[in-house]
Structures are given as structure tokens and as C-alpha cells.
């Protein structure tokens, strides 16, 4: 019996060339922007102790109860593939003393894992860029990190709308929670099954449910902004003033909440068109209590994460321009006698900054097919006779331009056809 073909796990996708070019270009653009804001990269383990996420995210959240990939290792320890990055960053800073009298600005980039229904731009293995600012309690940090998020989306070429809300402090939110429950309980039978299940343990999640019946109920719900404590209200007012000073447009969304327990005060999202109901491409907020919750010193903090797959799905229409960053030159050897010369010249061109694919020895037909598949802009096929005569034909693959001249002067021919060696 033939063995079944092995495939990738559902919701965990391969990223193949030339699509990886688009990923690399976006990552490079992001790193350049992050440097402007003084952010340094942190690289975290993919696997953490399960207790980290239970303590940080909360035992009663959907992530911990339903979505985490958790397993026991050979020593019987409970480990989890990271579902998000913030908890790992905080754990690392506490473990290595990174918060002692410091205000670090960190970013991470890599895969996260959640067991949920795969959909466009949302997978079980997905990639996030996350940014975290520590040590500044003022709304100035909120405004600066939102400005950074706006610049990242601008670099990505993805237009989006900024939505803001404030969750207040845990104390003021607890008061609001009871007010909200008084409103929701009489209408529980009209909520979706997920919201019915989470009603008593996390009623704020009803406010951002995407099911239409729940949205109708949420529209008339008491607003959290009307029940903020005075300090949170002043914090939110200052944030809006600073955003206006930077000409960053925003809209207040009173139904914008968070499913994670550690958020309070400012929460924000950037929402783009083209991804259906799940249109959020970047989301973040303030979490001043998390560091102490995980055993560190009292440290204010704010951060955000953006989904790479979602951004790239929105950029798919312009991906053709990015895929132009393919090899400049294809050098093919027609016979064994010319092979060494081709490989030598390929290395010389690479040393001068050109992208080169070298191949052979093979027939003209085979090399022409390879040249076409390589995506190179220019091609040269060299045989023993060409080498002896010191004469080759350099051709533009997708055009009519060509140059014929000495093999030893190939770089001059490339410059004549428009290749910039600088």
C-alpha cells in the first residue's frame, strides 16, 4: 500500500519563494522605522512554561482555556507554544534584571501559535511584530507608541483607521463590570453561544463580539468611558491632545475592549478594509500591572502587536513590485570548458553587489529555461568558443536591449544596459 502524502498541519503554512521576498522587504522596512524610535530587538523562546501564560493572560480567558498548544515534556513539565509575545518579554526582563532603573523599548518578530479556526490572514501559526515600552506611566508613552504604529503601517503601505478606548483601572472596571452585567443578563438568550459562555467570567468580551445579534445588544450597552475614574479620564484626554498635535486622526470606539486580563487604561486598534469582519491589523494597549503580576517591580508599560500575514494579504496587489528584487544576472555555462570561468565571474559580480544565478554545464535549451525561471533581468550563455574568442552576448530577458563584447568586460556591458554597481 502506498504511503499517504504528508502535508503541513492545518493552519500552519509554508512560506515559499518568491513570497518570502515580500516578507523580507516588509521586515526590513519595519526594522528601519523601529530604529527611529530607539527600539532594540529581543529574541524570545518559542516554548515557555504554561504557568507564565496562565498568570499573565488569565485562567478564564479563551486563549488559556481553548487556544493554547500545551503539552507535557519528558520531565512532566507543562510547556506551551507561545500564543503571544508580551508575557515572554516581561518574563525575560524580570529574569535578567532589565527593569532596574531603566526604560527599555523592545520589539520582537516571529511566530505565535493559537488553536483557532483558520481564516484569511489568521492562522494557527501566525507571525507577529510586537513592540513594548516600559517605565513611563504618562500618556506621552501612549501617544509615541501609537505614532510609531502609524509609521509602521505607512511603511507597509496599508491604509487603516485608528480606534481608541480606555478601560480605566482594574478598580473602576470592576464597578463597570457589574453595571454591564445588569444590562446583559436579561438579554443572555439573544447572545451567541460564545458570549453566553463568557458572560459571567468576561462580560466585556461581549462588547467586541463580531456576531450581529451581539453587536446589536452591545450598541445600547452602558459605555465604559462614562464610568472612568478621574485619573484615567485625564490620561485619556491628554492622549487625544497629543495625537491631535501630531495630526494623527482617530475615532473613539466605546466597544473596543481586550480579552486579556492585564490591559487597562488605553487600548487601541488600527482597522483596515479588505479583511472582512476581522479587519484589525494592529492592536495594543497599556498594561501597568503585568510586571508586578509576574513577580517583578511595579512598572508601567504599553505595547502592541501587528499580524504579518494580515498586512501581507492587504499588500498582495503590490507584491509584483517587491518580487522584482530577484537575481540581476543569469550566467550559464554551455560546456565543461567554460564552467570555471562562469563561476569565477559570478563571484566577481556578487562581490560588487549584484545578484547572480550561475548554472551549467547544460544545453542551450536547458539554460534558457533555467534563466527564465530564475527571474533574472539579464542573461549570458558562455561556451568554450566564446571563451576562446573573448566574446559574449548579454541580453535583457524581458526586452530587446542587448550588448555584445568581450567576456572580460562583461561588467561594462551590464553598466551600458543600466545596471548600477554602486
C-alpha positions as CSV (number, residue, x, y, z in Angstrom):
1,X,0.0,0.0,0.0
2,X,1.3,3.4,-0.9
3,X,2.1,5.7,2.0
4,X,-0.1,8.8,2.3
5,X,1.4,12.1,1.3
6,X,2.5,14.1,4.3
7,X,1.2,17.7,4.4
8,X,1.6,20.7,6.7
9,X,-0.5,20.8,9.8
10,X,-3.9,22.6,9.2
11,X,-3.5,26.3,9.8
12,X,0.3,26.2,9.7
13,X,1.5,27.3,6.3
14,X,4.7,27.1,4.3
15,X,6.1,30.4,3.0
16,X,7.9,29.8,-0.2
17,X,9.9,31.9,-2.7
18,X,9.2,34.3,-4.2
19,X,6.6,35.2,-1.5
20,X,9.4,35.3,1.1
21,X,10.8,38.3,-0.8
22,X,7.7,40.3,0.3
23,X,8.2,39.2,3.9
24,X,11.9,40.2,3.9
25,X,11.1,43.6,2.4
26,X,8.4,44.3,4.9
27,X,10.6,43.2,7.8
28,X,13.5,45.4,6.6
29,X,11.2,48.4,6.3
30,X,9.9,47.8,9.8
31,X,13.3,47.5,11.4
32,X,14.3,50.8,9.8
33,X,11.2,52.5,11.4
34,X,11.8,50.9,14.8
35,X,15.4,52.2,14.9
36,X,14.0,55.8,14.5
37,X,12.1,55.3,17.8
38,X,15.1,53.8,19.7
39,X,13.7,50.2,19.8
40,X,16.0,47.3,20.3
41,X,15.2,43.7,19.2
42,X,14.6,40.9,21.8
43,X,14.5,37.3,20.7
44,X,12.4,35.0,22.8
45,X,11.9,31.2,23.2
46,X,9.1,29.8,21.2
47,X,8.2,27.5,24.2
48,X,7.6,28.8,27.7
49,X,6.3,27.3,30.9
50,X,2.5,27.1,30.7
51,X,2.2,28.9,34.1
52,X,3.6,32.1,32.5
53,X,0.6,32.5,30.2
54,X,-1.9,31.3,32.9
55,X,-0.6,34.0,35.2
56,X,-0.3,36.8,32.6
57,X,-3.3,36.2,30.4
58,X,-5.7,34.8,33.0
59,X,-7.1,31.3,33.6
60,X,-10.6,32.1,32.5
61,X,-9.7,33.6,29.1
62,X,-10.4,31.8,25.8
63,X,-6.7,31.8,24.9
64,X,-5.8,29.7,28.0
65,X,-8.9,27.6,28.1
66,X,-9.3,26.8,24.4
67,X,-6.5,28.0,22.2
68,X,-3.1,27.3,23.6
69,X,-0.9,24.4,22.3
70,X,0.1,22.9,25.7
71,X,2.0,19.6,26.3
72,X,4.0,17.8,28.9
73,X,7.7,17.3,28.1
74,X,9.6,14.2,29.0
75,X,10.2,15.5,32.6
76,X,6.5,16.0,33.1
77,X,6.7,19.8,32.9
78,X,3.8,21.6,31.3
79,X,5.0,23.7,28.4
80,X,3.2,25.9,25.9
81,X,3.9,27.2,22.4
82,X,3.8,31.0,22.9
83,X,0.3,32.4,22.0
84,X,1.5,36.0,22.3
85,X,4.8,37.8,23.0
86,X,4.2,40.3,25.8
87,X,4.3,37.8,28.6
88,X,7.6,36.4,27.4
89,X,9.2,39.9,27.1
90,X,8.1,40.7,30.7
91,X,9.4,37.3,31.9
92,X,12.8,37.9,30.2
93,X,13.2,41.4,31.7
94,X,12.4,40.2,35.2
95,X,14.7,37.2,34.9
96,X,17.7,39.2,33.5
97,X,17.2,42.4,35.6
98,X,16.3,44.5,32.6
99,X,13.9,46.9,34.5
100,X,16.3,48.2,37.2
101,X,16.2,51.9,36.7
102,X,15.7,51.5,33.0
103,X,13.0,52.3,30.5
104,X,13.6,49.7,27.7
105,X,11.9,49.9,24.3
106,X,11.9,46.4,22.8
107,X,10.5,44.7,19.7
108,X,10.2,41.0,18.7
109,X,9.3,39.4,15.4
110,X,8.4,35.8,15.0
111,X,5.8,33.0,15.1
112,X,2.9,32.6,17.6
113,X,0.5,29.7,18.0
114,X,-3.2,29.5,18.7
115,X,-5.6,26.7,18.0
116,X,-8.5,28.5,16.4
117,X,-10.4,28.3,13.2
118,X,-8.1,29.3,10.3
119,X,-9.3,32.1,8.1
120,X,-7.9,34.6,5.7
121,X,-4.9,36.4,7.3
122,X,-5.4,34.4,10.6
123,X,-3.8,31.0,11.1
124,X,-2.8,28.7,13.8
125,X,0.8,29.5,13.3
126,X,1.0,33.2,12.6
127,X,3.7,35.8,12.7
128,X,3.7,39.0,14.8
129,X,5.8,42.1,15.2
130,X,5.4,43.3,18.8
131,X,6.7,46.5,20.4
132,X,6.8,47.1,24.2
133,X,7.7,50.3,26.1
134,X,8.4,50.1,29.8
135,X,8.8,52.5,32.7
136,X,6.7,55.5,31.6
137,X,3.2,55.9,33.1
138,X,2.3,59.2,31.2
139,X,0.0,59.3,28.2
140,X,3.1,60.6,26.4
141,X,4.3,57.0,26.0
142,X,0.9,56.0,24.7
143,X,1.0,58.8,22.1
144,X,4.5,58.0,21.0
145,X,3.9,54.2,20.6
146,X,0.7,55.0,18.6
147,X,2.8,57.4,16.4
148,X,5.2,54.5,15.9
149,X,2.4,52.1,14.9
150,X,1.1,54.7,12.4
151,X,4.6,55.0,10.8
152,X,4.9,51.2,10.6
153,X,1.6,51.0,8.7
154,X,2.7,53.8,6.5
155,X,5.9,52.0,5.7
156,X,3.8,48.9,4.8
157,X,1.6,51.0,2.5
158,X,-1.6,49.8,4.3
159,X,-4.2,52.5,5.0
160,X,-6.1,51.9,8.2
161,X,-8.3,53.7,10.8
162,X,-7.2,54.3,14.4
163,X,-9.7,53.4,17.1
164,X,-9.2,54.3,20.7
165,X,-10.8,53.5,24.0
166,X,-9.9,53.5,27.7
167,X,-10.6,50.6,30.1
168,X,-9.8,52.6,33.2
169,X,-8.2,51.0,36.2
170,X,-9.0,47.5,37.4
171,X,-11.0,49.1,40.2
172,X,-13.1,51.3,38.0
173,X,-13.5,48.5,35.5
174,X,-14.8,46.1,38.3
175,X,-17.6,48.7,39.1
176,X,-18.4,48.9,35.4
177,X,-18.4,45.1,35.1
178,X,-21.4,44.9,37.5
179,X,-23.2,47.6,35.6
180,X,-22.7,45.8,32.3
181,X,-23.8,42.5,33.7
182,X,-27.1,44.1,34.9
183,X,-27.7,45.1,31.3
184,X,-26.6,41.9,29.7
185,X,-28.1,39.2,31.9
186,X,-31.8,39.9,30.8
187,X,-30.7,39.5,27.2
188,X,-28.4,36.5,27.6
189,X,-30.6,34.2,25.5
190,X,-30.1,36.5,22.5
191,X,-26.3,36.4,22.7
192,X,-24.2,33.9,20.6
193,X,-23.1,30.7,22.3
194,X,-19.6,32.0,22.9
195,X,-20.8,35.1,24.6
196,X,-23.3,33.2,26.7
197,X,-20.4,31.0,27.9
198,X,-18.1,34.0,28.6
199,X,-20.9,36.3,30.1
200,X,-20.2,35.8,33.8
201,X,-16.4,35.3,33.6
202,X,-15.5,38.0,31.0
203,X,-18.6,40.1,30.1
204,X,-16.5,42.9,28.4
205,X,-15.8,40.5,25.6
206,X,-19.4,40.7,24.6
207,X,-18.8,44.3,23.5
208,X,-16.4,43.4,20.8
209,X,-18.1,40.2,19.5
210,X,-18.5,40.2,15.7
211,X,-21.8,38.3,15.7
212,X,-24.5,40.7,14.5
213,X,-27.0,39.8,17.3
214,X,-24.3,40.6,19.9
215,X,-23.4,43.8,18.2
216,X,-27.0,45.0,18.3
217,X,-27.1,44.4,22.0
218,X,-23.7,46.0,22.6
219,X,-24.7,49.2,20.8
220,X,-27.1,50.1,23.6
221,X,-24.9,48.9,26.4
222,X,-23.6,51.3,29.1
223,X,-20.3,52.8,28.0
224,X,-17.2,52.2,29.9
225,X,-15.9,55.8,29.2
226,X,-18.8,57.1,31.2
227,X,-17.5,55.2,34.3
228,X,-13.8,56.0,34.2
229,X,-12.0,57.1,37.4
230,X,-10.8,60.8,37.2
231,X,-7.1,59.9,36.7
232,X,-8.0,57.5,33.7
233,X,-10.2,60.2,32.2
234,X,-7.4,62.8,32.4
235,X,-4.9,60.3,31.0
236,X,-7.3,59.6,28.0
237,X,-7.8,63.3,27.4
238,X,-4.0,64.0,27.3
239,X,-3.5,61.2,24.9
240,X,-6.1,62.6,22.5
241,X,-4.5,66.1,22.8
242,X,-1.1,64.7,21.9
243,X,-2.5,62.7,18.9
244,X,-4.1,65.8,17.6
245,X,-0.8,67.7,17.9
246,X,0.8,65.1,15.7
247,X,-2.1,65.2,13.2
248,X,-2.9,61.5,13.8
249,X,-6.6,61.0,13.1
250,X,-8.6,58.7,15.4
251,X,-12.1,57.7,16.3
252,X,-13.3,56.7,19.8
253,X,-14.8,53.2,19.9
254,X,-16.5,52.7,23.2
255,X,-16.9,48.9,22.4
256,X,-13.2,48.4,22.0
257,X,-12.0,46.1,24.8
258,X,-9.4,43.4,25.4
259,X,-9.7,39.7,26.1
260,X,-6.5,39.7,28.2
261,X,-6.7,40.5,31.9
262,X,-3.6,42.6,32.0
263,X,-4.8,45.6,29.9
264,X,-6.1,48.8,31.5
265,X,-6.5,52.4,30.5
266,X,-5.5,53.0,26.9
267,X,-6.4,50.4,24.3
268,X,-6.2,51.0,20.5
269,X,-6.5,49.2,17.2
270,X,-5.8,50.0,13.5
271,X,-8.6,48.6,11.3
272,X,-8.1,48.1,7.6
273,X,-10.6,47.3,4.8
274,X,-10.3,44.1,2.9
275,X,-10.2,41.5,5.7
276,X,-13.9,41.2,6.4
277,X,-15.2,41.3,10.0
278,X,-11.7,40.6,11.3
279,X,-10.2,43.8,10.0
280,X,-7.8,44.6,12.8
281,X,-4.2,44.6,11.6
282,X,-2.6,46.1,14.7
283,X,-3.8,46.2,18.3
284,X,-2.3,47.3,21.6
285,X,-2.8,48.9,24.9
286,X,-1.4,49.7,28.4
287,X,-0.7,47.1,31.0
288,X,0.8,48.7,34.1
289,X,0.1,45.9,36.4
290,X,1.5,42.9,34.4
291,X,5.2,43.2,35.5
292,X,4.3,43.1,39.2
293,X,1.7,40.3,38.5
294,X,4.6,38.2,37.2
295,X,6.9,38.9,40.1
296,X,8.8,42.0,39.0
297,X,8.8,45.6,40.3
298,X,5.8,47.9,39.8
299,X,6.5,49.0,36.2
300,X,4.1,50.9,33.8
301,X,4.1,49.5,30.3
302,X,2.4,49.8,26.9
303,X,2.7,47.8,23.7
304,X,1.2,46.5,20.6
305,X,1.4,43.6,18.1
306,X,0.6,43.5,14.4
307,X,-0.1,40.5,12.3
308,X,2.3,40.0,9.4
309,X,0.0,37.7,7.4
310,X,-2.8,40.2,7.6
311,X,-0.6,43.0,6.4
312,X,0.8,40.9,3.6
313,X,-2.7,39.9,2.5
314,X,-3.5,43.6,2.1
315,X,-0.3,44.2,0.2
316,X,-0.8,41.3,-2.2
317,X,-1.8,43.6,-5.0
318,X,1.5,45.4,-5.0
319,X,3.6,42.3,-4.4
320,X,4.7,42.2,-8.0
321,X,6.9,45.2,-7.4
322,X,8.6,43.6,-4.5
323,X,9.2,40.4,-6.4
324,X,11.3,42.4,-8.8
325,X,14.1,42.1,-6.3
326,X,15.2,38.8,-7.9
327,X,18.6,38.0,-9.5
328,X,20.0,40.6,-11.8
329,X,22.1,38.2,-14.0
330,X,21.9,34.6,-15.1
331,X,25.3,33.2,-16.2
332,X,25.1,29.8,-17.9
333,X,28.0,27.5,-19.0
334,X,27.3,25.6,-22.1
335,X,30.1,23.1,-21.6
336,X,32.7,21.9,-19.0
337,X,35.4,24.1,-20.5
338,X,33.5,27.3,-19.7
339,X,32.2,26.3,-16.3
340,X,35.1,27.6,-14.2
341,X,35.0,30.9,-16.0
342,X,31.3,31.3,-15.4
343,X,31.6,30.5,-11.7
344,X,34.6,32.8,-11.3
345,X,32.8,35.7,-13.0
346,X,29.7,35.1,-10.9
347,X,31.7,35.5,-7.7
348,X,33.3,38.7,-9.0
349,X,29.9,40.2,-9.8
350,X,28.5,39.2,-6.4
351,X,31.4,40.9,-4.7
352,X,30.4,44.1,-6.5
353,X,26.8,43.8,-5.1
354,X,24.9,42.1,-7.9
355,X,22.5,39.2,-7.5
356,X,23.7,36.3,-9.8
357,X,22.5,32.8,-10.6
358,X,25.2,30.6,-12.2
359,X,24.4,27.3,-13.8
360,X,25.7,24.6,-16.1
361,X,27.1,22.9,-17.9
362,X,23.9,22.2,-19.9
363,X,22.4,22.6,-23.3
364,X,21.2,26.0,-24.7
365,X,17.6,24.9,-24.4
366,X,18.0,23.8,-20.7
367,X,19.9,27.0,-19.8
368,X,17.3,29.2,-21.4
369,X,14.6,27.6,-19.4
370,X,16.6,28.0,-16.2
371,X,17.3,31.6,-17.0
372,X,13.6,32.3,-17.4
373,X,12.6,30.5,-14.2
374,X,15.3,32.4,-12.2
375,X,13.6,35.8,-12.8
376,X,17.0,37.4,-13.7
377,X,16.9,40.6,-15.6
378,X,19.8,39.7,-17.8
379,X,21.3,36.5,-19.2
380,X,24.7,35.4,-20.6
381,X,25.4,31.9,-22.0
382,X,29.1,31.1,-22.4
383,X,30.7,28.3,-24.3
384,X,34.3,27.2,-25.0
385,X,34.3,29.0,-28.3
386,X,33.0,32.3,-26.8
387,X,35.7,32.0,-24.1
388,X,38.4,31.4,-26.7
389,X,37.2,34.4,-28.7
390,X,36.6,36.6,-25.6
391,X,33.2,37.5,-26.9
392,X,29.7,37.0,-25.4
393,X,26.2,38.2,-25.9
394,X,24.5,39.9,-22.9
395,X,20.7,40.1,-23.3
396,X,17.8,41.6,-21.4
397,X,15.5,38.7,-20.7
398,X,12.2,40.6,-21.0
399,X,13.2,43.2,-23.5
400,X,15.2,43.9,-26.7
401,X,18.3,45.5,-25.2
402,X,21.5,43.6,-25.6
403,X,25.2,44.1,-25.7
404,X,28.0,42.1,-27.4
405,X,31.6,42.4,-26.4
406,X,34.5,40.9,-24.5
407,X,33.7,38.3,-21.8
408,X,36.4,40.1,-19.8
409,X,34.5,43.4,-20.0
410,X,31.1,42.0,-19.0
411,X,30.7,44.5,-16.2
412,X,31.0,47.3,-18.7
413,X,28.2,45.7,-20.8
414,X,26.0,45.5,-17.7
415,X,26.5,49.2,-16.9
416,X,25.6,50.1,-20.5
417,X,22.3,48.2,-20.1
418,X,21.6,50.1,-16.9
419,X,22.9,48.0,-14.0
420,X,24.1,50.2,-11.1
421,X,27.1,48.8,-9.3
422,X,27.0,51.4,-6.6
